[in-house]
Amino acid sequence: MMRILACSLAIGVLATVALTGCGGGGTSTSETPKPATATTAPAAAPTTAPAPAAGTTGATPPTTAAGAKEGGDEDLAASLLAWADSDTDEGKAPLTVQFKADVEGGTPPLSYVWKFGDGTPDSTEANPKHVYQKPGKYRADLEVKDSAGDSDSDYLEIDAQ
């Protein structure tokens, strides 16, 4: 009987500890939290805005409550990610391959470089078409760079038979 009581007590203590940890942290109080109220500053006398500099429109970009420009901050831009893709990766030579650069994130404009691995000139198109004239195994490399200096790369293996 004592074992059952001790076991029940231990389970009860563990459950209590686990449930109090789920409440968002902090200690429990019997006082009900009060909603935060905003205080308003006294109205200031109207002021005249300075005239815009020559050659500007005088318009200021809208800002969010935190004071950041709308549209995001360049520091918060998603990292550049690139994947090399193609419509085929094997076949009889001459083998025509349609390459495709799949890209996420980054800061436009983006630049692309495809190296086909067969000694032909590189391509700077996002989705070039290339013909492998001779049989062989080739590695097609993609490198993508954005205007913020971020870059990513990927490759495909092509088997022209």
C-alpha positions in Angstrom: 0.0 0.0 0.0 2.9 2.4 0.8 4.5 1.7 -2.6 1.3 2.6 -4.4 0.9 5.8 -2.4 4.6 6.7 -2.9 4.3 6.0 -6.7 1.1 8.0 -7.0 2.7 10.9 -5.1 5.8 10.8 -7.4 3.6 10.8 -10.5 1.6 13.7 -9.2 4.7 15.7 -8.4 6.1 15.1 -11.9 2.8 16.0 -13.6 2.6 19.2 -11.5 6.2 20.2 -12.4 5.6 19.4 -16.1 2.3 21.4 -16.2 3.8 24.5 -14.5 6.6 24.5 -17.1 4.0 24.7 -19.9 2.6 28.0 -18.8 5.2 30.2 -20.5 7.7 30.4 -17.7 7.7 32.5 -14.6 6.1 32.0 -11.3 2.4 31.7 -10.7 0.6 34.5 -8.8 -2.9 34.8 -7.7 -3.1 38.3 -9.2 -4.7 38.6 -12.6 -2.4 40.3 -15.1 -3.6 43.7 -16.1 -3.5 44.7 -19.8 -0.9 47.2 -20.7 -2.2 50.6 -21.5 -0.7 53.0 -23.9 0.1 56.5 -22.8 -0.2 59.3 -25.2 2.1 62.3 -25.3 0.5 65.7 -25.1 -0.3 67.2 -28.4 2.5 69.4 -29.7 2.1 72.6 -31.6 2.1 72.1 -35.3 5.5 72.5 -36.9 6.5 73.3 -40.5 8.4 70.6 -42.2 11.7 71.7 -43.8 11.6 72.0 -47.6 12.9 69.0 -49.5 16.4 69.1 -51.0 16.6 70.1 -54.6 15.9 67.2 -56.9 13.8 65.2 -54.4 10.1 64.8 -54.2 9.9 65.4 -50.5 8.0 62.1 -50.0 9.2 59.9 -47.2 8.8 56.1 -47.4 6.2 54.7 -45.1 7.5 53.1 -41.9 6.2 50.4 -39.6 5.6 50.9 -35.9 9.2 50.0 -35.1 10.5 52.6 -37.5 11.8 50.2 -40.2 11.0 50.8 -43.8 8.2 48.8 -45.3 9.2 46.0 -47.6 11.8 44.6 -45.3 15.4 45.2 -44.4 18.1 43.9 -46.6 19.7 42.2 -43.6 16.5 40.2 -43.1 16.3 39.0 -46.8 16.1 35.3 -47.1 19.4 33.6 -47.9 20.0 32.7 -51.5 19.4 29.1 -52.4 20.0 27.6 -55.9 19.3 24.2 -57.4 20.4 22.9 -60.8 17.7 21.1 -62.8 17.3 19.7 -66.3 14.8 18.0 -68.5 17.1 15.0 -68.9 20.4 13.8 -67.6 21.2 10.9 -70.0 20.8 9.9 -73.6 22.5 9.4 -76.9 25.0 12.0 -78.1 24.4 14.5 -79.5 22.4 15.1 -76.3 20.3 18.3 -76.0 19.7 19.3 -72.4 17.4 22.1 -71.2 18.9 23.4 -67.9 16.9 25.3 -65.3 18.1 27.3 -62.3 15.6 27.0 -59.4 16.3 29.9 -57.0 14.8 31.0 -53.7 15.6 34.1 -51.7 18.5 36.4 -52.4 18.5 40.1 -53.3 17.8 40.9 -57.0 19.2 41.2 -59.5 20.7 37.7 -59.7 23.5 36.6 -62.0 23.9 33.0 -63.3 26.9 31.0 -64.6 26.5 27.5 -66.0 29.7 25.6 -66.7 28.8 22.6 -68.9 31.9 20.5 -68.3 32.6 19.8 -71.9 35.0 22.6 -72.7 32.4 24.8 -74.3 31.9 28.5 -73.2 29.9 29.1 -70.0 26.4 30.5 -70.2 25.0 33.4 -68.1 21.4 32.6 -68.8 19.2 31.3 -66.0 17.8 28.5 -68.2 20.1 27.7 -71.1 19.8 24.9 -73.6 23.1 23.0 -74.3 24.1 20.2 -76.7 26.7 17.6 -75.6 28.2 16.6 -79.0 30.4 13.7 -77.8 29.7 10.7 -75.6 31.0 11.1 -72.0 30.1 11.8 -68.4 29.9 15.5 -67.7 29.4 17.7 -64.7 27.2 20.8 -65.3 27.9 23.4 -62.6 25.5 26.3 -61.7 26.5 29.3 -59.6 24.1 32.0 -58.7 25.0 35.4 -57.1 22.8 38.2 -55.8 23.4 41.9 -55.6 24.2 41.7 -51.8 27.1 39.4 -52.4 25.4 36.1 -51.4 26.0 33.1 -53.6 25.0 29.4 -53.9 25.9 26.6 -56.3 24.7 23.2 -57.4 25.6 20.7 -60.1 24.2 17.9 -62.3 25.8 14.9 -63.7 25.1 14.3 -67.4 25.7 11.0 -69.2 25.9 11.4 -73.0 26.2 7.9 -74.5 
